[in-house]
Amino acid sequence: MIAACGVAALAVCGFFVVSLMGNNRRKAAGIPFRSVGEVVFRTVVLAVVVFGVAWILNKYKGLPLALLIFVAVVVLTDFVLRRTRYGRKVFAVGGNIEAARRAGVNVARIRISIFMISGAFAAIGGIFAASRIASASQATGQSNVLMMAIAAAVIGGTSLFGGRGTTYSALLGMLVIQSIASGMALQGVSNSVQFMVTGAVLLAAVVIDSISRRGRQAAGRG
C-alpha cells in the first residue's frame, strides 16, 4: 500500500514540476505555453488515474516490480526521444538519412546505438516474459510475438518509413493490439484466424500511414 501510493505521489509531483519548468522555459523563449490552470487540471487528471491504478493494485497483491520497471523505461525513453539531442538525431536519421548526414549527424553511430538499444529492450522483454510464465525454453518468443510488436508500434502511429512516432503512442498501440488478441483468445478463436486478424490490422495501419505520408508530402510537410 505504502509503496504504490508513494510511487503514485512521486509520479504526480514529478509531472507537475516538469510541466511548470517546461512552461517557464517556453515563456522565457517567447513561444506559446500552457496556463497554470491547464497544468493543474492535467495534474489532477493524472493523479486520479495514477492513484486509481494504485488502489486497484493494492486490492490484489500490491505494486509489481515488473510494472514499475516498465513504467520507468517508458518515461525514460520518452524523455530521451523528446528532450535530448540524441533523440532529435534519431528522428532526423529516420526522417531523411542524407539530410541528417549533411547536418553533421553521425548516421552510422546512431544506427548502431539504436540496434544496441533495441537488443537491450528485447532482452528486458524476454526477462519479463520468463518471469510471467516462470520458465524459459527454445520455443519461448516464437509464434506471433514479432508481428505483434511491429503491429503495436504501427497502430500507435509510428511510421514504418521513419521520422515519426512517440513512446506513448507505441504504448497505446500495444494496449490496442493486445486487447484484440486477448479478446480473440477468450472467445476461443483459432490461432490461424488470430494471425489473419492481426495481419489485417497491421496492413490497414501501414496503408493509412502511407496515405497520410503522401498527403504530408503533397502539402510540403513530409
Short mmCIF file of the C-alpha atoms (twelve columns), coordinates in Angstrom:
data_MODEL
# 
_entry.id   MODEL 
# 
loop_
_atom_site.group_PDB 
_atom_site.id 
_atom_site.type_symbol 
_atom_site.label_atom_id 
_atom_site.label_alt_id 
_atom_site.label_comp_id 
_atom_site.label_asym_id 
_atom_site.label_seq_id 
_atom_site.Cartn_x 
_atom_site.Cartn_y 
_atom_site.Cartn_z 
_atom_site.pdbx_PDB_model_num 
ATOM 1   C CA . MET A 1   0.000   0.000   0.000   1 
ATOM 2   C CA . ILE A 2   2.705   2.490   1.009   1 
ATOM 3   C CA . ALA A 3   4.918   1.640   -1.971  1 
ATOM 4   C CA . ALA A 4   2.143   2.041   -4.556  1 
ATOM 5   C CA . CYS A 5   0.866   5.312   -3.070  1 
ATOM 6   C CA . GLY A 6   4.414   6.627   -2.702  1 
ATOM 7   C CA . VAL A 7   5.245   5.902   -6.341  1 
ATOM 8   C CA . ALA A 8   1.931   7.462   -7.430  1 
ATOM 9   C CA . ALA A 9   2.591   10.617  -5.407  1 
ATOM 10  C CA . LEU A 10  6.138   10.839  -6.772  1 
ATOM 11  C CA . ALA A 11  4.862   10.497  -10.344 1 
ATOM 12  C CA . VAL A 12  2.211   13.202  -9.889  1 
ATOM 13  C CA . CYS A 13  4.622   15.626  -8.215  1 
ATOM 14  C CA . GLY A 14  7.260   14.979  -10.863 1 
ATOM 15  C CA . PHE A 15  4.783   15.605  -13.661 1 
ATOM 16  C CA . PHE A 16  3.655   18.879  -12.066 1 
ATOM 17  C CA . VAL A 17  7.211   20.145  -11.532 1 
ATOM 18  C CA . VAL A 18  8.365   19.173  -15.031 1 
ATOM 19  C CA . SER A 19  5.282   20.807  -16.574 1 
ATOM 20  C CA . LEU A 20  5.909   24.064  -14.697 1 
ATOM 21  C CA . MET A 21  9.586   24.064  -15.671 1 
ATOM 22  C CA . GLY A 22  8.671   23.460  -19.301 1 
ATOM 23  C CA . ASN A 23  6.148   26.296  -19.153 1 
ATOM 24  C CA . ASN A 24  8.767   28.646  -17.738 1 
ATOM 25  C CA . ARG A 25  11.230  27.747  -20.489 1 
ATOM 26  C CA . ARG A 26  8.609   28.263  -23.201 1 
ATOM 27  C CA . LYS A 27  7.545   31.567  -21.644 1 
ATOM 28  C CA . ALA A 28  11.144  32.779  -21.494 1 
ATOM 29  C CA . ALA A 29  11.627  31.808  -25.144 1 
ATOM 30  C CA . GLY A 30  8.504   33.741  -26.146 1 
ATOM 31  C CA . ILE A 31  6.607   30.749  -27.533 1 
ATOM 32  C CA . PRO A 32  3.074   29.585  -26.623 1 
ATOM 33  C CA . PHE A 33  2.750   27.845  -23.266 1 
ATOM 34  C CA . ARG A 34  0.002   26.282  -21.160 1 
ATOM 35  C CA . SER A 35  -1.711  28.269  -18.467 1 
ATOM 36  C CA . VAL A 36  -1.227  27.361  -14.813 1 
ATOM 37  C CA . GLY A 37  -4.869  26.290  -14.644 1 
ATOM 38  C CA . GLU A 38  -4.377  23.862  -17.513 1 
ATOM 39  C CA . VAL A 39  -1.264  22.412  -15.886 1 
ATOM 40  C CA . VAL A 40  -3.148  21.950  -12.614 1 
ATOM 41  C CA . PHE A 41  -6.070  20.300  -14.425 1 
ATOM 42  C CA . ARG A 42  -3.791  17.866  -16.266 1 
ATOM 43  C CA . THR A 43  -2.038  17.084  -12.977 1 
ATOM 44  C CA . VAL A 44  -5.352  16.386  -11.233 1 
ATOM 45  C CA . VAL A 45  -6.454  14.072  -14.049 1 
ATOM 46  C CA . LEU A 46  -3.138  12.227  -13.859 1 
ATOM 47  C CA . ALA A 47  -3.456  11.968  -10.074 1 
ATOM 48  C CA . VAL A 48  -6.923  10.427  -10.362 1 
ATOM 49  C CA . VAL A 49  -5.694  7.855   -12.873 1 
ATOM 50  C CA . VAL A 50  -2.462  7.006   -11.058 1 
ATOM 51  C CA . PHE A 51  -3.978  6.716   -7.590  1 
ATOM 52  C CA . GLY A 52  -6.857  4.717   -9.070  1 
ATOM 53  C CA . VAL A 53  -4.361  2.235   -10.507 1 
ATOM 54  C CA . ALA A 54  -2.533  2.130   -7.173  1 
ATOM 55  C CA . TRP A 55  -5.788  1.377   -5.365  1 
ATOM 56  C CA . ILE A 56  -6.626  -1.437  -7.799  1 
ATOM 57  C CA . LEU A 57  -3.145  -2.927  -7.421  1 
ATOM 58  C CA . ASN A 58  -3.379  -2.773  -3.638  1 
ATOM 59  C CA . LYS A 59  -6.665  -4.671  -3.791  1 
ATOM 60  C CA . TYR A 60  -4.772  -7.545  -5.396  1 
ATOM 61  C CA . LYS A 61  -1.150  -8.127  -4.391  1 
ATOM 62  C CA . GLY A 62  0.382   -4.672  -4.358  1 
ATOM 63  C CA . LEU A 63  2.700   -2.916  -6.783  1 
ATOM 64  C CA . PRO A 64  4.504   -5.363  -9.116  1 
ATOM 65  C CA . LEU A 65  8.187   -4.666  -9.603  1 
ATOM 66  C CA . ALA A 66  7.908   -5.507  -13.309 1 
ATOM 67  C CA . LEU A 67  5.246   -2.823  -13.786 1 
ATOM 68  C CA . LEU A 68  7.400   -0.262  -12.006 1 
ATOM 69  C CA . ILE A 69  10.402  -1.093  -14.208 1 
ATOM 70  C CA . PHE A 70  8.231   -0.979  -17.327 1 
ATOM 71  C CA . VAL A 71  6.807   2.462   -16.499 1 
ATOM 72  C CA . ALA A 72  10.282  3.764   -15.673 1 
ATOM 73  C CA . VAL A 73  11.606  2.536   -19.042 1 
ATOM 74  C CA . VAL A 74  8.684   4.135   -20.904 1 
ATOM 75  C CA . VAL A 75  9.141   7.509   -19.175 1 
ATOM 76  C CA . LEU A 76  12.920  7.445   -19.640 1 
ATOM 77  C CA . THR A 77  12.591  6.549   -23.327 1 
ATOM 78  C CA . ASP A 78  10.081  9.328   -23.923 1 
ATOM 79  C CA . PHE A 79  12.367  11.826  -22.195 1 
ATOM 80  C CA . VAL A 80  15.371  10.783  -24.290 1 
ATOM 81  C CA . LEU A 81  13.442  10.978  -27.559 1 
ATOM 82  C CA . ARG A 82  11.749  14.327  -26.935 1 
ATOM 83  C CA . ARG A 83  14.142  16.238  -24.685 1 
ATOM 84  C CA . THR A 84  17.681  15.329  -25.747 1 
ATOM 85  C CA . ARG A 85  19.936  15.966  -28.734 1 
ATOM 86  C CA . TYR A 86  20.307  12.231  -29.216 1 
ATOM 87  C CA . GLY A 87  16.531  11.843  -29.611 1 
ATOM 88  C CA . ARG A 88  16.414  14.584  -32.234 1 
ATOM 89  C CA . LYS A 89  19.227  12.874  -34.114 1 
ATOM 90  C CA . VAL A 90  17.291  9.599   -34.062 1 
ATOM 91  C CA . PHE A 91  14.257  11.272  -35.630 1 
ATOM 92  C CA . ALA A 92  16.483  13.068  -38.130 1 
ATOM 93  C CA . VAL A 93  18.088  9.812   -39.277 1 
ATOM 94  C CA . GLY A 94  14.696  8.154   -39.501 1 
ATOM 95  C CA . GLY A 95  13.182  11.024  -41.449 1 
ATOM 96  C CA . ASN A 96  15.934  11.592  -44.024 1 
ATOM 97  C CA . ILE A 97  19.326  9.926   -43.816 1 
ATOM 98  C CA . GLU A 98  21.018  12.172  -46.370 1 
ATOM 99  C CA . ALA A 99  19.711  15.355  -44.744 1 
ATOM 100 C CA . ALA A 100 20.878  14.108  -41.344 1 
ATOM 101 C CA . ARG A 101 24.323  13.296  -42.740 1 
ATOM 102 C CA . ARG A 102 24.612  16.748  -44.313 1 
ATOM 103 C CA . ALA A 103 23.593  18.284  -40.974 1 
ATOM 104 C CA . GLY A 104 26.584  16.638  -39.319 1 
ATOM 105 C CA . VAL A 105 24.868  13.660  -37.718 1 
ATOM 106 C CA . ASN A 106 26.985  10.509  -37.466 1 
ATOM 107 C CA . VAL A 107 24.425  8.225   -39.119 1 
ATOM 108 C CA . ALA A 108 26.390  5.010   -38.618 1 
ATOM 109 C CA . ARG A 109 26.834  5.670   -34.904 1 
ATOM 110 C CA . ILE A 110 23.148  6.489   -34.420 1 
ATOM 111 C CA . ARG A 111 22.094  3.338   -36.275 1 
ATOM 112 C CA . ILE A 112 24.424  1.116   -34.263 1 
ATOM 113 C CA . SER A 113 23.240  2.656   -30.987 1 
ATOM 114 C CA . ILE A 114 19.595  2.113   -31.950 1 
ATOM 115 C CA . PHE A 115 20.247  -1.554  -32.705 1 
ATOM 116 C CA . MET A 116 22.010  -1.887  -29.349 1 
ATOM 117 C CA . ILE A 117 19.071  -0.280  -27.507 1 
ATOM 118 C CA . SER A 118 16.590  -2.474  -29.393 1 
ATOM 119 C CA . GLY A 119 18.538  -5.564  -28.376 1 
ATOM 120 C CA . ALA A 120 18.591  -4.430  -24.742 1 
ATOM 121 C CA . PHE A 121 14.835  -3.838  -24.771 1 
ATOM 122 C CA . ALA A 122 14.299  -7.253  -26.337 1 
ATOM 123 C CA . ALA A 123 16.321  -8.777  -23.502 1 
ATOM 124 C CA . ILE A 124 14.253  -6.897  -20.914 1 
ATOM 125 C CA . GLY A 125 11.079  -8.108  -22.599 1 
ATOM 126 C CA . GLY A 126 12.380  -11.668 -22.523 1 
ATOM 127 C CA . ILE A 127 13.061  -11.378 -18.788 1 
ATOM 128 C CA . PHE A 128 9.520   -10.089 -18.245 1 
ATOM 129 C CA . ALA A 129 8.070   -12.966 -20.282 1 
ATOM 130 C CA . ALA A 130 10.143  -15.545 -18.405 1 
ATOM 131 C CA . SER A 131 9.099   -14.079 -15.047 1 
ATOM 132 C CA . ARG A 132 5.431   -14.176 -16.050 1 
ATOM 133 C CA . ILE A 133 5.410   -17.860 -17.047 1 
ATOM 134 C CA . ALA A 134 8.180   -18.832 -14.579 1 
ATOM 135 C CA . SER A 135 10.038  -20.789 -17.265 1 
ATOM 136 C CA . ALA A 136 12.038  -20.400 -20.466 1 
ATOM 137 C CA . SER A 137 12.785  -22.634 -23.418 1 
ATOM 138 C CA . GLN A 138 13.951  -22.503 -27.036 1 
ATOM 139 C CA . ALA A 139 10.317  -22.102 -28.127 1 
ATOM 140 C CA . THR A 140 9.774   -19.013 -25.972 1 
ATOM 141 C CA . GLY A 141 9.172   -15.864 -28.032 1 
ATOM 142 C CA . GLN A 142 8.068   -17.688 -31.164 1 
ATOM 143 C CA . SER A 143 4.565   -17.601 -32.625 1 
ATOM 144 C CA . ASN A 144 3.362   -14.066 -33.463 1 
ATOM 145 C CA . VAL A 145 5.461   -12.078 -30.990 1 
ATOM 146 C CA . LEU A 146 7.432   -10.227 -33.682 1 
ATOM 147 C CA . MET A 147 4.341   -9.386  -35.710 1 
ATOM 148 C CA . MET A 148 2.546   -8.171  -32.565 1 
ATOM 149 C CA . ALA A 149 5.473   -5.904  -31.691 1 
ATOM 150 C CA . ILE A 150 5.535   -4.348  -35.160 1 
ATOM 151 C CA . ALA A 151 1.748   -4.025  -35.256 1 
ATOM 152 C CA . ALA A 152 1.679   -2.322  -31.847 1 
ATOM 153 C CA . ALA A 153 4.160   0.345   -32.937 1 
ATOM 154 C CA . VAL A 154 2.497   0.993   -36.299 1 
ATOM 155 C CA . ILE A 155 -1.024  1.108   -34.863 1 
ATOM 156 C CA . GLY A 156 0.222   3.608   -32.306 1 
ATOM 157 C CA . GLY A 157 1.308   5.964   -35.084 1 
ATOM 158 C CA . THR A 158 4.967   5.059   -35.534 1 
ATOM 159 C CA . SER A 159 5.790   5.346   -39.230 1 
ATOM 160 C CA . LEU A 160 7.433   2.397   -40.942 1 
ATOM 161 C CA . PHE A 161 9.090   4.958   -43.204 1 
ATOM 162 C CA . GLY A 162 10.823  6.560   -40.205 1 
ATOM 163 C CA . GLY A 163 10.936  10.002  -38.641 1 
ATOM 164 C CA . ARG A 164 7.602   9.931   -36.800 1 
ATOM 165 C CA . GLY A 165 6.280   8.357   -33.597 1 
ATOM 166 C CA . THR A 166 6.295   8.675   -29.820 1 
ATOM 167 C CA . THR A 167 6.812   6.322   -26.916 1 
ATOM 168 C CA . TYR A 168 3.321   6.834   -25.516 1 
ATOM 169 C CA . SER A 169 1.668   6.286   -28.900 1 
ATOM 170 C CA . ALA A 170 3.533   2.977   -29.210 1 
ATOM 171 C CA . LEU A 171 2.311   2.084   -25.715 1 
ATOM 172 C CA . LEU A 172 -1.261  2.876   -26.767 1 
ATOM 173 C CA . GLY A 173 -0.848  0.731   -29.877 1 
ATOM 174 C CA . MET A 174 0.417   -2.126  -27.703 1 
ATOM 175 C CA . LEU A 175 -2.663  -1.871  -25.481 1 
ATOM 176 C CA . VAL A 176 -4.961  -1.876  -28.529 1 
ATOM 177 C CA . ILE A 177 -3.386  -4.844  -30.304 1 
ATOM 178 C CA . GLN A 178 -3.063  -6.847  -27.084 1 
ATOM 179 C CA . SER A 179 -6.708  -6.150  -26.228 1 
ATOM 180 C CA . ILE A 180 -7.716  -7.509  -29.634 1 
ATOM 181 C CA . ALA A 181 -5.537  -10.598 -29.195 1 
ATOM 182 C CA . SER A 182 -6.779  -11.230 -25.641 1 
ATOM 183 C CA . GLY A 183 -10.392 -10.823 -26.726 1 
ATOM 184 C CA . MET A 184 -9.973  -13.344 -29.543 1 
ATOM 185 C CA . ALA A 185 -8.236  -15.766 -27.176 1 
ATOM 186 C CA . LEU A 186 -11.074 -15.502 -24.656 1 
ATOM 187 C CA . GLN A 187 -13.569 -16.149 -27.431 1 
ATOM 188 C CA . GLY A 188 -11.690 -19.301 -28.426 1 
ATOM 189 C CA . VAL A 189 -10.676 -18.046 -31.866 1 
ATOM 190 C CA . SER A 190 -8.121  -20.325 -33.522 1 
ATOM 191 C CA . ASN A 191 -4.523  -19.215 -33.882 1 
ATOM 192 C CA . SER A 192 -4.739  -19.069 -37.676 1 
ATOM 193 C CA . VAL A 193 -7.651  -16.623 -37.501 1 
ATOM 194 C CA . GLN A 194 -5.820  -14.546 -34.882 1 
ATOM 195 C CA . PHE A 195 -2.826  -14.284 -37.213 1 
ATOM 196 C CA . MET A 196 -5.063  -13.162 -40.070 1 
ATOM 197 C CA . VAL A 197 -6.834  -10.554 -37.947 1 
ATOM 198 C CA . THR A 198 -3.566  -9.182  -36.590 1 
ATOM 199 C CA . GLY A 199 -2.105  -9.086  -40.098 1 
ATOM 200 C CA . ALA A 200 -5.200  -7.287  -41.421 1 
ATOM 201 C CA . VAL A 201 -4.969  -4.670  -38.678 1 
ATOM 202 C CA . LEU A 202 -1.262  -4.192  -39.397 1 
ATOM 203 C CA . LEU A 203 -1.914  -3.896  -43.137 1 
ATOM 204 C CA . ALA A 204 -4.616  -1.285  -42.536 1 
ATOM 205 C CA . ALA A 205 -2.274  0.719   -40.290 1 
ATOM 206 C CA . VAL A 206 0.505   0.608   -42.912 1 
ATOM 207 C CA . VAL A 207 -1.872  1.717   -45.686 1 
ATOM 208 C CA . ILE A 208 -3.148  4.613   -43.586 1 
ATOM 209 C CA . ASP A 209 0.425   5.592   -42.724 1 
ATOM 210 C CA . SER A 210 1.436   5.529   -46.388 1 
ATOM 211 C CA . ILE A 211 -1.564  7.622   -47.451 1 
ATOM 212 C CA . SER A 212 -1.023  10.186  -44.686 1 
ATOM 213 C CA . ARG A 213 2.683   10.403  -45.580 1 
ATOM 214 C CA . ARG A 214 1.862   11.096  -49.219 1 
ATOM 215 C CA . GLY A 215 -0.628  13.737  -48.106 1 
ATOM 216 C CA . ARG A 216 2.012   15.457  -45.985 1 
ATOM 217 C CA . GLN A 217 4.499   15.350  -48.844 1 
ATOM 218 C CA . ALA A 218 1.928   16.835  -51.232 1 
ATOM 219 C CA . ALA A 219 1.303   19.635  -48.731 1 
ATOM 220 C CA . GLY A 220 5.045   20.241  -48.331 1 
ATOM 221 C CA . ARG A 221 5.148   18.866  -44.756 1 
ATOM 222 C CA . GLY A 222 6.568   15.402  -45.466 1 
# 
